[in-house]
Structures are given as structure tokens and as C-alpha cells.
Amino acid sequence: MFRISKDELYTMMENYKLTDVTSGNSTSTMIGDYWKKSLKTGFLEMTKIGLLREATRARKNGLVEWSNLVSNWADTI
């Protein structure tokens, strides 16, 4: 199970906003969606299969940066 705190997600979201302006991708938005899901518990938890599904979906939709990030999370499990 992959687990990341809401604070770590928020920091990542803010950092990716800087690159969103130049690259036009929505990695920051995707992280923000997961940050919102983590507000109740303080953490986001996903299985390796869930992360790989998210990475595949992101790649199919052209969100390569987000796909790579989520794939890296899956590799840590």
C-alpha cells in the first residue's frame, strides 16, 4: 500500500504549479484532486494496482508527467 500525507501532496501540488505555466500539463490539478481526497484522513492510500491503473489512464490521456510520477510511486511499493 502506498501512503502519502496531505501535506506532502500539497507541497507537490504547489511545486508543479510552477511547471504548469510553461508545459501546459495538468499534473498540479491531478495532485490537487488526490489532495482533496486526503483531507478526511490526512493521507492518501492506494494499492500498487491502483497506482498502475492511474498511470495507464494518465498516459492514454496525454498526461505523461503525471503518469511518470504515479509510476514512480508504484515502484516504491
C-alpha positions in Angstrom: 0.0 0.0 0.0 1.3 3.4 -1.0 0.7 6.2 1.6 1.5 9.9 1.3 0.4 12.7 3.6 -1.9 15.5 2.6 1.0 17.9 3.5 3.3 16.2 1.1 0.7 16.3 -1.6 0.0 20.0 -1.1 3.8 20.8 -1.4 4.0 18.8 -4.6 0.9 20.5 -6.0 2.4 23.9 -5.3 5.7 22.9 -6.9 4.1 21.5 -10.0 2.0 24.7 -10.5 5.3 26.4 -11.4 5.9 24.0 -14.3 2.2 24.0 -15.4 2.6 27.5 -16.7 5.4 26.5 -19.1 4.4 23.0 -20.0 0.7 23.3 -20.1 0.2 20.0 -18.4 -2.2 19.4 -15.5 0.0 17.5 -13.1 -0.8 20.0 -10.4 -4.5 19.6 -10.9 -4.2 15.8 -10.7 -2.2 16.1 -7.5 -4.9 18.6 -6.2 -7.6 16.0 -6.8 -5.8 13.5 -4.7 -5.0 16.1 -2.0 -8.8 16.8 -1.7 -9.4 13.1 -1.2 -6.8 13.0 1.6 -8.4 15.8 3.7 -10.6 13.4 5.7 -7.9 11.0 6.8 -4.8 13.2 6.4 -3.3 10.6 4.0 -3.8 9.2 0.5 -3.5 5.4 0.3 -3.5 3.4 -2.9 -2.6 -0.1 -3.8 0.1 -0.8 -6.4 -2.5 -1.9 -8.9 -4.5 1.3 -8.3 -1.4 3.4 -9.0 -0.6 1.5 -12.1 -4.2 1.9 -13.4 -3.9 5.7 -12.7 -0.6 5.8 -14.5 -2.0 4.0 -17.6 -5.1 6.2 -17.7 -2.9 9.3 -17.4 -0.6 8.2 -20.2 -3.6 7.4 -22.5 -4.9 11.0 -21.9 -1.5 12.6 -22.7 -0.5 13.4 -19.1 3.0 11.9 -19.4 4.5 13.8 -16.4 1.6 12.7 -14.1 1.9 9.1 -15.4 5.6 9.0 -14.7 5.1 10.4 -11.2 2.5 7.8 -10.3 4.5 5.0 -11.8 7.4 6.1 -9.6 5.1 5.9 -6.6 4.1 2.3 -7.6 7.8 1.4 -7.9 8.3 2.2 -4.2 5.9 -0.5 -3.0 
